[in-house]
Amino acid sequence: MDLTPVFGVALLLLMAYVFFYLPVGRIRQLLVVVIILIISYALLITVAEMPTFGAEDVPARNYVAERYIEGTVRETGAVNAITAVIMDYRAFDTLGEVTVLFVAIAAALATLRAH
């Protein structure tokens, strides 16, 4: 079982406690330094575990990319492979991304108009 989400939630709760409930002082400064060290350690471990650039056995090199490249014209009828991937294979994902962008822009405009 992967405990990464548990540690992430615990770190977020600790950060919320430190920033909202602890008074400014030495303990708060110490906890902020500890939180920064934990985040730095997690980032360094993540970078150290990354596969080397161009390696053959990376997760990104699998059958999906080959299938997209070889079957684009036959399966979608689109001549451009990038258009086929965005508009046909991943249409719902693209629709979700556009919806999120629209909502973010609408919220930003509503907030700017309110002030």
C-alpha positions as a printed Julia matrix, in Angstrom:
115×3 Matrix{Float64}:
   0.0    0.0     0.0
   1.3    3.42   -0.95
   1.27   5.87    1.94
   2.13   8.95   -0.11
  -1.43  10.4     0.0
  -1.54   9.88    3.77
   1.73  11.76    4.22
   0.54  14.49    1.87
  -2.68  15.03    3.81
  -0.79  14.96    7.12
   1.63  17.58    5.79
  -1.25  19.79    4.62
  -2.91  19.53    8.03
   0.36  20.4     9.75
   0.81  23.4     7.44
  -2.75  24.59    8.17
  -2.16  24.23   11.92
   1.13  26.11   11.76
  -0.11  29.0     9.66
  -3.56  29.49   11.17
  -3.33  28.49   14.83
   0.22  28.94   16.08
   1.24  32.39   17.22
   4.27  33.94   15.61
   7.38  32.85   17.49
  10.27  30.43   17.6
   8.14  27.27   17.48
   6.29  28.48   14.42
   9.54  29.38   12.67
  10.97  25.98   13.54
   7.91  24.18   12.18
   8.03  26.21    8.97
  11.66  25.18    8.49
  10.72  21.53    9.15
   7.9   21.7     6.59
  10.24  23.24    4.01
  12.82  20.51    4.66
  10.18  17.77    4.28
   8.97  19.22    0.98
  12.56  19.63   -0.25
  13.37  16.03    0.68
  10.27  14.77   -1.15
  11.2   16.75   -4.26
  14.78  15.48   -4.21
  13.65  11.87   -3.84
  11.2   12.33   -6.7
  13.89  13.73   -8.99
  16.32  10.97   -7.98
  13.76   8.28   -8.87
  13.06   9.66  -12.34
  14.25   7.52  -15.25
  17.16   8.73  -17.34
  16.32  10.82  -20.36
  15.87   8.73  -23.5
  15.82   5.36  -21.74
  13.94   2.55  -23.47
  12.09   1.26  -20.4
  10.37   4.46  -19.27
   6.6    4.41  -18.68
   6.04   6.98  -21.44
   7.32   4.54  -24.07
   4.5    2.07  -24.43
   2.17   0.78  -27.1
  -0.25   3.72  -26.9
   1.97   6.22  -28.71
   2.74   3.7   -31.44
  -0.97   2.96  -31.87
  -1.78   6.66  -32.14
   0.9    7.21  -34.75
   0.11   4.13  -36.84
  -3.68   4.16  -36.64
  -4.57   7.83  -36.76
  -5.62   8.08  -40.39
  -7.35   4.7   -40.43
  -9.28   5.13  -37.17
 -10.16   8.83  -37.26
  -9.79  10.0   -40.82
  -7.74  12.99  -39.67
  -4.56  13.73  -41.57
  -2.91  15.57  -38.67
  -2.01  13.2   -35.82
  -2.06  15.92  -33.16
  -5.54  17.05  -34.16
  -6.72  13.44  -34.1
  -5.38  12.86  -30.6
  -6.81  16.08  -29.18
 -10.19  16.05  -30.92
 -10.94  12.34  -31.26
  -9.03  10.11  -28.88
  -9.06  12.59  -25.98
 -12.14  14.67  -26.74
 -13.71  14.38  -23.29
 -10.42  15.26  -21.61
 -10.06  18.31  -23.86
 -13.66  19.31  -23.14
 -12.96  19.09  -19.4
  -9.83  21.22  -19.72
 -11.69  23.86  -21.73
 -14.47  23.88  -19.13
 -11.98  24.41  -16.3
 -10.32  27.26  -18.2
 -13.68  28.89  -18.92
 -14.76  28.68  -15.27
 -11.4   30.1   -14.1
 -11.62  33.02  -16.51
 -15.26  33.7   -15.57
 -14.38  33.64  -11.87
 -11.42  35.98  -12.4
 -13.57  38.43  -14.38
 -16.35  38.3   -11.77
 -13.83  38.95   -9.01
 -12.22  41.85  -10.87
 -15.61  43.39  -11.64
 -16.68  43.13   -8.01
 -13.75  45.23   -6.88
